[in-house]
Amino acid sequence: MDIRNAQAEADAGHGISFGEAFRVWLRVACLSFGGPAGQIAVMHRILVEEKNWISEGRFLHALNYCMLLPGPEAQQLATYVGWLMHRTAGGLMAGGLFILPGIIAIMGLSYVYAAYGNVSFVEALFFGLKAAVLAVVVEAVVRVGKRALKNRIMITLAAAAFVAIFFFAVPFPIIIIAAGVIGYAGARVGRPEFAPAGHGHGSSAAIDSMLGEAVPEHVRPNTARVIRTAALWLALWLVPVIALLLVLGQASVFSHIALFFSKMALVTFGGAYAVLAYVAQQAVEHYHWLKPHEMLDGLGMAETTPGPLIMVLQFVGFMAAYRDPSGLSPMLAAILGGLLATWVTFTPCFLWIFVGAPYIERLRGNTGLAGALGAITAAVVGVILNLSIWFALHTLFRETVPVHAFPLDFDRPVLTSVDVPALVLSIAAATAIFRFKLGMLTVLAGSCAAGVALRLVAVI
């Protein structure tokens, strides 16, 4: 009887109403600043620590899978957890809300940028916010590291991943594959260092959350359902692309946007940072949609607004159609181009989750896979540390110098170019978070207000 009750609760959303879930996911979405590191930190704090919806082990299991996928891992993680809690509707709500603030913000800023040529007032507004986000990202490294780096081997894997990606520019997929192979081999030979988190003797980490160990019916793989799901999402993704090609031809800017960003959806392994250089090169040099400084401006918009950093692709699509409206009014064409880029970028993200997650959940108890994913989690800590330092370099210093001395390949800061106000705000935000344990929203709002005040003083 207890088993049936547990199953019923699992299928009903584990006692969490859809309305409550909507409010929580909206809160996550509005706080999703700082790239994947900060966004994952926000979700971990709210979903694991505050709400206790999902256990540490299951959260990391889902994160590991999302890190292996092309596309923004934080948005896919939100979709995964939403799907676990409230089926497909929950995944759509969580994943959709995660990108909605970014869609609105980037669209509005793109409109201002195209119409007036600058967004300086927005830069002033978000100056302090970027400094606070840096502190949030650092906190993400600390929080995830404390849980994932449970022994010396995991610490070594994280350190090796950081050195490889930061100093030697080793591609992200290679790091993940190497970590997975090491973890799988270690687990198969019975090394205790690779035992899955939350499954040790006497541990209750895997069953003390609302999700618990009960497996909802929709989580179990069903071949017919998976085929239907795959067909639906492939159609939602590819039918508009094919229709544009047939109606407008391959020379249309809308066809170019649909094809180019569909391709990006398949190759964006390692998050936005890993692919933006290629996008910038193609958008500027091949398609001539943007000028180099405009690509940087778009990246700045994405960095200082909520949502995935890959939302910069919406700005690229917006400007591409604005410059080549194909008989429409420039602004209407731009809005359609931006929305088209967003559609073909994020629709595949739902496909990967709704089709693949049931099988990943089924393998959650597999020792070899658990070891591989645990090692990947450790490597991801090193990757997040790399992102933290990358973000710090571009927040605290006005200039960096590329170092290309084989095999080294990294950027070093120009110490004389330190941005003192940004440094002061970052230290203040870190103190507020680590020393005084202030809430994230309080810190973000305070830093934003302080940043605006500092910019106003500088102007005066």
Wavefront OBJ file of the C-alpha trace (Angstrom):
o trace
v 0.000 0.000 0.000
v 2.845 2.350 0.842
v 4.398 1.683 -2.535
v 1.163 2.549 -4.328
v 0.812 5.748 -2.306
v 4.376 6.725 -3.109
v 3.750 6.048 -6.785
v 0.561 8.123 -6.755
v 2.384 11.003 -5.105
v 5.195 10.765 -7.659
v 2.756 10.852 -10.572
v 0.905 13.811 -9.051
v 3.927 16.080 -8.864
v 5.081 14.961 -5.403
v 2.630 17.220 -3.592
v 3.827 20.364 -5.378
v 1.076 22.239 -7.158
v 1.606 23.446 -10.696
v 1.007 27.012 -9.517
v 3.695 26.773 -6.862
v 6.086 25.259 -9.388
v 5.331 28.133 -11.788
v 6.234 30.704 -9.111
v 9.474 28.929 -8.252
v 10.557 28.544 -11.879
v 9.702 32.177 -12.549
v 11.937 33.126 -9.621
v 14.733 30.962 -11.014
v 14.302 32.591 -14.418
v 14.464 36.140 -13.062
v 17.662 35.339 -11.158
v 19.392 33.504 -14.018
v 22.284 35.918 -14.462
v 25.956 35.078 -14.766
v 26.105 32.387 -17.402
v 25.790 28.652 -16.698
v 27.823 28.693 -13.478
v 25.650 31.305 -11.813
v 22.437 29.796 -13.207
v 23.279 26.303 -11.962
v 24.123 27.831 -8.573
v 20.719 29.534 -8.444
v 18.888 26.311 -9.280
v 20.913 24.300 -6.791
v 20.231 26.755 -3.991
v 16.500 26.991 -4.682
v 15.637 23.444 -5.780
v 17.988 21.398 -3.576
v 18.625 23.514 -0.502
v 15.581 25.764 -0.075
v 12.691 23.758 -1.557
v 14.175 20.275 -1.140
v 12.426 19.199 -4.335
v 15.272 17.039 -5.588
v 18.218 15.333 -3.908
v 21.849 16.272 -4.386
v 22.621 13.028 -6.202
v 19.716 13.304 -8.611
v 20.475 16.973 -9.298
v 24.080 16.145 -10.179
v 22.983 13.140 -12.251
v 20.730 15.400 -14.321
v 23.434 18.068 -14.575
v 25.967 15.534 -15.825
v 23.637 14.458 -18.617
v 22.905 18.048 -19.604
v 26.628 18.830 -19.714
v 26.991 16.155 -22.389
v 24.349 17.724 -24.636
v 24.711 20.461 -27.226
v 23.078 23.691 -26.154
v 22.762 25.652 -22.888
v 23.142 23.152 -20.051
v 21.426 25.317 -17.421
v 18.245 25.670 -19.486
v 18.261 21.952 -20.199
v 18.757 21.197 -16.512
v 15.699 23.307 -15.689
v 13.722 21.417 -18.341
v 14.918 18.070 -16.952
v 13.906 18.843 -13.358
v 10.595 20.351 -14.456
v 9.911 17.192 -16.482
v 10.743 14.996 -13.486
v 8.326 16.889 -11.259
v 5.373 17.583 -13.574
v 5.783 15.602 -16.781
v 6.099 17.282 -20.182
v 4.057 20.302 -19.070
v 6.487 20.844 -16.217
v 9.472 20.599 -18.544
v 7.924 23.091 -20.953
v 7.125 25.462 -18.108
v 10.575 25.256 -16.494
v 12.550 25.395 -19.728
v 10.303 28.018 -21.306
v 10.288 30.326 -18.303
v 14.066 30.000 -18.068
v 14.530 31.703 -21.434
v 11.496 34.010 -21.420
v 13.102 36.925 -19.509
v 16.119 36.744 -21.818
v 13.945 36.727 -24.935
v 12.093 39.838 -23.741
v 15.232 41.639 -22.535
v 17.361 40.923 -25.614
v 14.492 41.788 -27.946
v 13.951 45.127 -26.226
v 17.654 45.963 -26.150
v 18.081 44.898 -29.787
v 15.238 47.246 -30.775
v 16.897 50.136 -28.923
v 20.278 49.246 -30.395
v 19.003 49.157 -33.973
v 16.948 52.333 -33.554
v 19.391 54.486 -31.584
v 22.780 52.840 -32.023
v 23.723 52.357 -28.355
v 22.508 51.010 -25.031
v 24.734 53.025 -22.700
v 21.976 53.501 -20.140
v 21.624 49.732 -19.911
v 25.368 49.345 -19.445
v 25.184 51.765 -16.514
v 22.224 49.903 -15.035
v 23.960 46.521 -15.173
v 27.483 47.622 -14.262
v 26.997 46.785 -10.593
v 25.014 43.694 -11.420
v 27.947 42.131 -13.279
v 30.150 42.602 -10.221
v 27.592 40.840 -8.031
v 27.198 38.032 -10.558
v 30.929 37.385 -10.319
v 30.484 36.711 -6.597
v 27.549 34.402 -7.378
v 29.670 32.456 -9.865
v 32.460 32.046 -7.318
v 29.895 30.790 -4.826
v 28.782 28.236 -7.427
v 32.298 26.835 -7.616
v 32.447 26.562 -3.836
v 28.995 24.999 -3.442
v 29.278 22.449 -6.254
v 32.892 21.733 -5.359
v 32.077 20.883 -1.737
v 29.643 18.217 -2.872
v 31.328 16.856 -5.988
v 34.983 16.820 -4.868
v 34.598 14.260 -2.116
v 38.096 12.783 -2.344
v 41.585 13.476 -3.688
v 40.983 11.802 -7.035
v 37.968 14.014 -7.719
v 39.946 17.084 -6.693
v 42.721 16.015 -9.063
v 40.244 15.560 -11.909
v 38.804 19.042 -11.305
v 42.280 20.592 -11.204
v 43.344 18.776 -14.365
v 40.183 19.889 -16.167
v 40.782 23.508 -15.172
v 44.423 23.496 -16.269
v 43.565 21.772 -19.551
v 40.793 24.164 -20.570
v 42.204 27.418 -19.163
v 45.902 27.181 -19.984
v 45.921 24.810 -22.966
v 42.477 25.460 -24.535
v 41.710 21.731 -24.671
v 38.243 21.325 -26.237
v 35.472 20.820 -23.727
v 34.191 17.527 -25.235
v 37.645 15.958 -24.908
v 37.777 16.879 -21.217
v 34.322 15.430 -20.591
v 35.018 12.224 -22.519
v 38.347 11.688 -20.736
v 36.749 12.237 -17.322
v 33.906 9.881 -18.188
v 36.295 7.118 -19.286
v 38.333 7.493 -16.098
v 35.227 7.425 -13.917
v 33.724 4.430 -15.707
v 36.938 2.431 -15.461
v 37.402 3.367 -11.816
v 33.855 2.344 -10.914
v 34.080 -0.940 -12.818
v 37.211 -2.008 -10.911
v 35.522 -1.117 -7.634
v 37.461 1.987 -6.624
v 35.507 3.584 -3.724
v 36.452 7.088 -4.910
v 34.035 6.666 -7.803
v 31.058 5.463 -5.765
v 27.975 7.508 -6.674
v 27.039 10.378 -4.384
v 24.195 9.640 -2.052
v 24.487 5.858 -2.405
v 27.004 5.136 0.265
v 26.216 3.112 3.372
v 23.837 4.850 5.666
v 23.310 7.777 3.368
v 19.887 9.270 2.991
v 20.884 11.884 0.426
v 19.061 10.106 -2.359
v 15.719 9.729 -0.536
v 15.314 12.789 1.671
v 13.857 15.043 -1.017
v 10.266 15.421 -2.178
v 11.095 13.499 -5.336
v 12.528 10.635 -3.291
v 13.064 7.245 -4.871
v 9.555 6.835 -6.269
v 9.746 6.686 -10.064
v 6.818 8.365 -11.861
v 5.308 6.427 -14.742
v 6.341 9.055 -17.292
v 10.002 8.613 -16.311
v 10.055 4.967 -17.367
v 11.233 4.543 -20.987
v 8.438 3.623 -23.377
v 9.559 3.048 -26.957
v 6.296 4.064 -28.602
v 6.040 7.219 -26.502
v 9.665 8.133 -27.143
v 9.175 7.740 -30.923
v 6.071 9.950 -30.825
v 7.903 12.536 -28.750
v 10.894 12.549 -31.078
v 8.678 12.897 -34.146
v 6.763 15.811 -32.604
v 9.823 17.815 -31.585
v 11.705 17.107 -34.802
v 8.682 18.422 -36.685
v 8.464 21.531 -34.495
v 12.150 22.167 -35.148
v 12.580 21.241 -38.811
v 9.224 21.884 -40.489
v 9.592 25.704 -40.195
v 13.136 25.432 -41.594
v 12.008 23.347 -44.564
v 9.022 25.630 -45.163
v 11.255 28.707 -45.289
v 13.584 27.014 -47.761
v 10.696 26.006 -50.017
v 8.842 29.327 -49.884
v 11.675 31.867 -49.741
v 14.555 29.932 -51.281
v 18.080 29.425 -50.019
v 19.110 33.019 -50.719
v 16.702 34.518 -48.173
v 18.150 35.877 -44.940
v 15.463 33.961 -43.033
v 16.573 30.709 -44.647
v 20.167 31.526 -43.734
v 19.161 32.218 -40.131
v 17.144 28.988 -39.886
v 19.905 26.806 -41.335
v 22.844 28.438 -39.569
v 21.341 28.427 -36.079
v 19.935 24.920 -36.539
v 23.493 23.818 -37.196
v 24.636 25.708 -34.102
v 22.042 23.815 -32.050
v 23.823 20.583 -32.973
v 27.416 21.625 -32.282
v 27.241 23.906 -29.228
v 28.956 21.458 -26.894
v 30.552 23.090 -23.878
v 28.094 25.944 -23.617
v 27.989 29.329 -25.248
v 31.610 30.241 -24.588
v 32.792 27.328 -26.699
v 30.875 28.340 -29.836
v 30.576 32.136 -29.773
v 33.921 32.651 -31.471
v 32.725 30.610 -34.454
v 29.344 32.372 -34.495
v 31.070 35.757 -34.425
v 33.378 34.790 -37.265
v 30.536 33.538 -39.471
v 28.138 36.382 -38.657
v 30.784 39.073 -39.249
v 33.043 37.699 -41.974
v 30.870 35.258 -43.941
v 27.306 36.549 -43.753
v 28.194 40.204 -42.998
v 25.233 40.462 -40.642
v 27.198 42.415 -38.026
v 30.326 44.471 -37.521
v 32.895 43.162 -34.996
v 32.050 45.719 -32.314
v 28.344 44.979 -32.734
v 28.945 41.318 -31.935
v 30.710 42.386 -28.742
v 27.826 44.698 -27.891
v 25.398 41.811 -28.316
v 27.511 39.609 -26.084
v 27.482 42.358 -23.467
v 23.677 42.443 -23.605
v 23.478 38.682 -23.083
v 25.974 38.761 -20.219
v 24.042 41.398 -18.291
v 20.488 40.135 -18.763
v 18.802 37.013 -17.381
v 18.833 33.800 -19.362
v 21.464 31.736 -21.189
v 24.419 33.556 -22.707
v 23.537 31.862 -25.998
v 20.621 34.317 -26.162
v 23.094 36.545 -28.011
v 22.080 34.502 -31.066
v 18.712 36.236 -30.944
v 20.512 39.576 -31.265
v 22.464 38.222 -34.245
v 19.273 37.034 -35.943
v 17.601 40.365 -35.176
v 20.366 42.430 -36.752
v 20.695 40.065 -39.731
v 17.045 40.510 -40.701
v 17.121 44.236 -39.856
v 19.889 44.737 -42.415
v 18.133 42.567 -45.034
v 14.363 42.841 -44.397
v 13.323 41.042 -47.624
v 10.529 43.454 -48.451
v 9.226 43.792 -44.885
v 9.652 46.804 -42.649
v 13.126 46.567 -41.072
v 11.864 46.327 -37.493
v 9.233 43.697 -38.294
v 11.796 41.649 -40.192
v 14.247 42.064 -37.306
v 11.734 40.828 -34.722
v 10.895 37.813 -36.893
v 14.584 37.095 -37.475
v 15.354 37.246 -33.764
v 12.453 34.968 -32.850
v 13.388 32.531 -35.636
v 16.964 32.288 -34.337
v 15.637 31.667 -30.826
v 13.166 29.013 -32.021
v 15.686 26.866 -33.907
v 18.239 27.285 -31.102
v 16.060 26.155 -28.190
v 13.524 23.746 -29.710
v 16.201 20.999 -29.978
v 16.944 21.467 -26.250
v 13.489 20.148 -25.385
v 13.990 17.295 -27.845
v 17.197 16.138 -26.127
v 15.524 16.123 -22.706
v 12.130 14.625 -23.479
v 13.657 11.839 -25.601
v 16.859 11.094 -23.697
v 16.042 11.744 -20.036
v 13.874 8.608 -19.505
v 16.825 6.413 -20.470
v 19.245 8.440 -18.349
v 16.928 8.072 -15.345
v 16.739 4.335 -15.938
v 20.528 4.122 -15.808
v 20.770 6.103 -12.566
v 21.632 2.985 -10.560
v 24.215 1.693 -13.035
v 27.554 1.587 -11.213
v 29.747 2.209 -14.261
v 27.612 5.067 -15.515
v 27.392 6.576 -12.033
v 31.169 6.507 -11.776
v 31.535 8.118 -15.190
v 29.028 10.857 -14.386
v 30.621 11.461 -10.989
v 33.990 11.999 -12.639
v 32.360 14.274 -15.197
v 30.878 16.299 -12.340
v 34.363 16.736 -10.881
v 35.674 17.867 -14.273
v 32.735 20.251 -14.572
v 33.839 21.943 -11.341
v 37.117 22.719 -13.071
v 35.226 23.978 -16.111
v 33.031 26.209 -13.929
v 36.193 27.550 -12.274
v 37.492 28.353 -15.742
v 34.266 30.202 -16.542
v 34.535 32.045 -13.229
v 38.022 33.274 -14.028
v 37.011 34.131 -17.591
v 34.128 36.173 -16.227
v 36.417 37.829 -13.659
v 38.938 38.793 -16.333
v 36.245 40.511 -18.372
v 34.562 42.104 -15.355
v 37.522 43.354 -13.332
v 39.976 44.257 -16.106
v 39.515 46.520 -19.086
v 42.270 44.795 -21.079
v 43.599 41.259 -21.469
v 46.525 39.960 -23.508
v 46.345 36.639 -25.363
v 49.229 34.265 -24.662
v 49.956 31.931 -27.563
v 53.189 30.095 -26.776
v 52.709 26.444 -27.661
v 51.287 24.561 -25.889
v 49.952 27.460 -23.791
v 46.874 29.314 -25.055
v 45.141 31.659 -22.603
v 44.390 35.304 -21.802
v 46.209 37.127 -19.032
v 44.992 40.374 -17.489
v 46.758 43.693 -17.889
v 47.126 44.563 -14.220
v 47.261 48.295 -14.875
v 43.817 48.086 -16.509
v 42.005 46.919 -13.375
v 38.528 48.403 -13.018
v 38.686 49.614 -9.408
v 34.942 50.298 -8.965
v 34.093 46.846 -10.338
v 36.703 45.280 -8.030
v 35.290 47.089 -4.992
v 31.733 46.077 -5.842
v 32.755 42.446 -6.404
v 34.525 42.284 -3.053
v 31.521 43.871 -1.353
v 29.141 41.403 -3.019
v 31.336 38.439 -2.086
v 31.499 39.671 1.509
v 27.719 40.006 1.614
v 27.249 36.454 0.304
v 29.995 34.567 2.133
v 30.347 36.545 5.371
v 26.879 37.927 6.041
v 24.873 35.235 4.185
v 22.616 37.803 2.538
v 20.080 36.597 0.002
v 21.000 36.596 -3.655
v 18.223 38.994 -4.659
v 19.298 41.451 -1.966
v 22.905 41.331 -3.114
v 21.996 41.717 -6.790
v 19.686 44.664 -6.127
v 22.177 46.381 -3.827
v 25.044 45.941 -6.264
v 22.925 47.201 -9.152
v 21.993 50.345 -7.212
v 25.606 50.898 -6.153
v 26.813 50.449 -9.737
v 24.368 53.035 -11.064
v 25.422 55.464 -8.320
v 29.102 54.994 -9.148
v 28.505 55.602 -12.857
v 26.503 58.752 -12.094
v 29.300 60.035 -9.862
v 31.825 59.303 -12.617
v 29.749 61.282 -15.126
v 29.417 64.214 -12.777
l 1 2 3 4 5 6 7 8 9 10 11 12 13 14 15 16 17 18 19 20 21 22 23 24 25 26 27 28 29 30 31 32 33 34 35 36 37 38 39 40 41 42 43 44 45 46 47 48 49 50 51 52 53 54 55 56 57 58 59 60 61 62 63 64 65 66 67 68 69 70 71 72 73 74 75 76 77 78 79 80 81 82 83 84 85 86 87 88 89 90 91 92 93 94 95 96 97 98 99 100 101 102 103 104 105 106 107 108 109 110 111 112 113 114 115 116 117 118 119 120 121 122 123 124 125 126 127 128 129 130 131 132 133 134 135 136 137 138 139 140 141 142 143 144 145 146 147 148 149 150 151 152 153 154 155 156 157 158 159 160 161 162 163 164 165 166 167 168 169 170 171 172 173 174 175 176 177 178 179 180 181 182 183 184 185 186 187 188 189 190 191 192 193 194 195 196 197 198 199 200 201 202 203 204 205 206 207 208 209 210 211 212 213 214 215 216 217 218 219 220 221 222 223 224 225 226 227 228 229 230 231 232 233 234 235 236 237 238 239 240 241 242 243 244 245 246 247 248 249 250 251 252 253 254 255 256 257 258 259 260 261 262 263 264 265 266 267 268 269 270 271 272 273 274 275 276 277 278 279 280 281 282 283 284 285 286 287 288 289 290 291 292 293 294 295 296 297 298 299 300 301 302 303 304 305 306 307 308 309 310 311 312 313 314 315 316 317 318 319 320 321 322 323 324 325 326 327 328 329 330 331 332 333 334 335 336 337 338 339 340 341 342 343 344 345 346 347 348 349 350 351 352 353 354 355 356 357 358 359 360 361 362 363 364 365 366 367 368 369 370 371 372 373 374 375 376 377 378 379 380 381 382 383 384 385 386 387 388 389 390 391 392 393 394 395 396 397 398 399 400 401 402 403 404 405 406 407 408 409 410 411 412 413 414 415 416 417 418 419 420 421 422 423 424 425 426 427 428 429 430 431 432 433 434 435 436 437 438 439 440 441 442 443 444 445 446 447 448 449 450 451 452 453 454 455 456 457 458 459 460
